Amino acid sequence: PLSLILSWVKGLGQLFYLVTSAFLLKMTFSLRGLIRAALEVQRPLVAGDLDRARRLLSWHLVSRDTSRLEEAQVASATIESIAENLTDSLIAPLFFYVFFGLPGAFAYRFLNTADAMLGYRDGYRDNLGKGAARLDDLANYIPARLAALFMVIGAWMARENVHGAWRIMRGHHGRTASPNAGWTMAAMAGALGVTLEKVGCYSLGEGGTCVAAIIGRALRVMVFTFALSVAFFGLLLVII
């Protein structure tokens, strides 16, 4: 149906088609939403309202139990989410748009949303979500690695530790259960010089513990990384 709609729109004129395509593509990623969610966690954390920061973290960014997280763990989880969502919510939709058009970008978002809703490994949801999780892993295989490479350059643009980003990305990306999430999270940990840790699951980086102020630095790295990816995919689209 989407292909038919786009064909009809294209018949109305190239300019109208480009504007419509840009609007529909924007629906597949959420840069502002991710920034807003991270800042909503950071503000109460800076103000010392840990309970509110925990609630907002759980509401906006993560599915884990946040009720007992300390300040450093809340900050770490926020930064981890920023890094992981760089792939899921920003770079992967652009990747699929370049190679498969708007239908590809929307198909990816549908698959990613299915994984977020069903891709759990507990109890009755295990079999239901396993297929969605595996397909999401496959879809993100290339975008996650591209995002990590872009992040290394983005770290340089943001005046963070580019050498640390490269080294930790290469050495620590395999520490997560997900075959993809560790790439950008490890690169972010190295760029910021911190340790990102989900207790009992993984520890990425060799730096100090996270504090609320570092969330802003993580967002800066993310924005530069996204801008770089837009330029790259835009050039690729012209070439193709």
N, C-alpha and C positions, 0 to 999 in steps of 0.2 A: 504493500500500500504506500509506503513512504516513497519508493521509487516512482510510482505512478504520479504521486502528488508533485514530486520534483520535476518530472517531465512536463506536467501541466504548467507549473510555475515558469519553467524555462521558456515555454512558448509565449509567455507574456513579455519577455525581454531579458537580455543578459543582466542588466543592472538590477532588475527586480529579483532575478534568480540569485545573484550574489548576495544581496541584502538578506533575502530569506534564508539562504544557506548559512550565512554568518550567524543569524539569529538562532537557527536550529542547532548549529554546532555549539554555540554558547551554552545551550541547555545541557550539554553532555559533560561539562566540567564546572567546577565551583571554587575558583580562586578566592573570591571575597568571602564566601561562606566558610572556607577553611581558616582564613585569617581571623574572621570574626569569632569563630568558635574557640580558637587558641587564645585570643585576647580576653574572651569572657572567663576563661579559666585563670589566666595570668592576673587579672585585676584583683580578685579576692585573695589570691595567693600572696600578692604583694602587700595587701592590706592586713594580712594575718588571719583571714577568715578561712581556715583550712577546711572546715566542714562544707562551706559553700563551694569552694574550689573542687572538692571531691565530687559533689553532686553534679556540678556543671561538666566536669571531665567525663563522668559516666553518661550524662545526658547527651553530650555533643560528640565525643571523640572515641571512646573505648567501650568494649563490652565486658571487660573484667570487673571484678568486685573492687570498688574504690573506697569502701567504707573505712578501711584501716590503713590506707596509704599515708606515709609521712610526706612532708612538704617536698623533699627531694624526689620522692617517688612520683608525686603528682606532676612535678615539673618534667621529670624524665618521660612519663607516659605521654604528656602533651607533645614533647619534642619527637618522640617516637611516632606518634600519630601524624604529625606534620610531615615527617620524612616518608612514611609509608604512603600517605595519601597523595604525595607528590606524583607517585606512579599511578595509583588507582583513579584519582579524581582529575588529574591534569594532563600528564604526558601520554598515558595510554590512549585516551580518547583522540588526541591529536594524531598519534601514530596510526590508529585504525582509520581515521578520516583520510589521511594522506594516501593510504594504500587501498582502502575499500569504500571511500566516500562516506556520506552521511549515514547510509544504512549500516555500514561497518561500525561507525562510532556509536550509533544507538544500540546495535547488537552487543557491543562490548559493555556498555553501561547496563544493559539488561542482565547480562551474565554476571557482572560484578555485583549488582544489587542482589541477584539471586544467591550469590555466595555469601554476601553479608547477612542475608536473612536466614539462609538454610545451611550454610557451610560450617556447621558445628560438629563436634566429635563427642557428644555426650548423649547417652541414653537413646531415646527413640528417634532423635534427629540424626543419628550417625549415618544410617543408610540413605536417608532422604537427602542429606546435604553433601555426601561424599562426591557425587557426580558434579555438582555445581562447583565444589572446591577444586577438584582436579581440572576442570575446564578453565576456571579462573587462573589457576597456576600456569596452565599452558598459554593462555592469552597474554599473561603479564610477563612471560619469560624474557622476551626481547625488550619491551618497554622498561622493565625494572632495571635492566643492566644499562640501557641508554640513560635512564634517569640518574643512575649513580654516577656515570661518567660526566653528565651535564652538571651534576652537583659538585664534582671536584672542581670544575671550571667556575661554577657559581660561587664556590668558597673563595676562590681567588678574587673574583669580582667584588665579593662582599668583604674583602680584606680579612678573611679568616685563614685557618691553617690548611692550605692546599696540600702540602706534603702529608700532613696527618690524615686528611680526608682520603687520599690515595692509599696510604699504607694500611689504615684501619679497614677501609673498604675491601682491600685485597685479602687481608688476614682474618677478618672477623665476619664476613658476609655469610658464611656457612653455619653460624652458631644458632640461627633461628630455625624453628620447625618448618616455617614457610621457605620454599626454595627461592623466593623473590624478595620478601620484605627486608631481609638482612642487608641487601645491597645498599639501599638508600639510608637505612638507619645507621649502618656502620660508617658510611661516608659522612653522615651528619655528625656522629659522635667524634670522628677524627677531626672534622672541620672545626668543631667548637671546643675540642680538647676536654671532653667530658666522658663519663661512663653512663651509658643508657642501659638500664637494667630492669627486667621484669623478673621479680624474685621467683626462683625455682624453674625458670624457663631459659633465660639467656642473659648475658652481660656483654655489651659491645663497647669497645673503647678502653683506653688506658688512662683517662684523665680523672679529674675530681668529680664530686657529686654535683648534681644539677641544682640550680636555684631559679627562682621565678624570672629574674632578669635575663637569663639565657634564652628564654622563650622568644623574646624579641629578636635576638641574634639569629635564632633558627628560622624565624619568619623572613628575615632579610636574605638569608642564604636561599630559602625556598623561592622567593620572588625573583632573585637574579637567575636562579636555575630555570624557572619557568619562562622568563623572558628569553633566555638563551635557547630553550627548546622551541619556542614559537618562531624565533628567527631561523633555526635549523630546519624545522619542518616546513616553514614558509618557502625557504630556498629549495628544499627538496620537491615541494609541490610544483614550483615553477619549472624545475628541471624535468620532472616526470611529465 
